[in-house]
Amino acid sequence: MQAPTVTGLGVDFPHAAQVAGVRSHRADTKTGRQSRETVYVITDLTSRRATPERIAKTLRAHRMIENRLHFVRDTAFREDASKIRTGHSPENMATLRSFALGRLRTAGHTDIAAGLRTTALRPYERPLTLLGLN
């Protein structure tokens, strides 16, 4: 990872202090296909406050959240295909989906899609049990 300071780079962000270029290398375990990607990060933290190690740790934490929450919400609940778009409805639905994921994980489900299928088998009983209401 490279994390140069912004001085002389021509970055037009008023509070930018540092730019980081992060290179990722991936290999698909099924096909063996390899890919590379470079992502650029702009931060207002100086190189003393945000070392390359700290930036890398922050990006890994972000990816963990993305993989554990957003990806699951999109695949299990098809969140990106939702037609709910007005008012506070999208935020309310996102909250309900996150709540459902949390309850399923608390109940010991590691495969969320399987947990949803199991819960759906008895729609008048299992969701209430999951919520501790039965």
Protein Blocks (a to p, Z undefined) as FASTA:
>chain_A
ZZddfehnlpacfklcbdcddddddddfklopacddddddddfbdfklmcfklmmmmmmm
mmmmmmmmmmmmmmmnommlpcbfghjllmmmmmmmmmmmmmmmmnopablmlmmmmmmm
mmmlmmmmmnopZZ
